[in-house]
Each structure stands twice: as structure tokens, then as C-alpha cells.
């Protein structure tokens, strides 16, 4: 699981890379991924409450069970689910 700092650094790197890309489609994809990483970093930074983490896990599982047509969105939800599970395990180890 990537740390908040690693997610933020990768998001920043992608935002900088956007300026050097001329292909509009690739530029958009990089910008979208940068935003996804930044959002995940902030969500991770805010969530230290085990009850909130469990609620998020349930929400991610429900979202995946309902089906997601967009493969990129599905990948993001799967990554967020894995990160939430890891965070919950790590919090339990610290307690």
C-alpha cells in the first residue's frame, strides 16, 4: 500500500508530466490519474477512524458488486478497497 506521501508525490509527478505531453487523450488520462491519486492520498490522510474505514470498505464492495462498466473506475475502486483493508489491518496492529 502506498503511503500518503508516495501518492502525493506520484500525483505531482503526473501533473508535471501533463505539460510535456502533446497528445490530448494522453494528457487527459494523465490528469485524471493525477487527480485520482491526489484524492486517494487525501482520503487516506483523513481516515484513521476504524468505523469510517469499515464503512468505506462496505461501500467499495457494494460498488464493485453492483458492477462498474468503466475499467479505469473499477481499477480505482479496487485499489481504494485494497488500501482501506490494509489501513484497517495496520491500525489494528498499532492498537
Secondary structure, 3 states (H helix, E strand, C coil): CCCHHHHHHHHHHHHHHHCCCCCHHHHHHHHHHHHHHHHHHHHHHHCCCHHHHHHHHHHHHHHHHHCCCCHHHHHHHHHHHHHHHHHHHHHHHHC
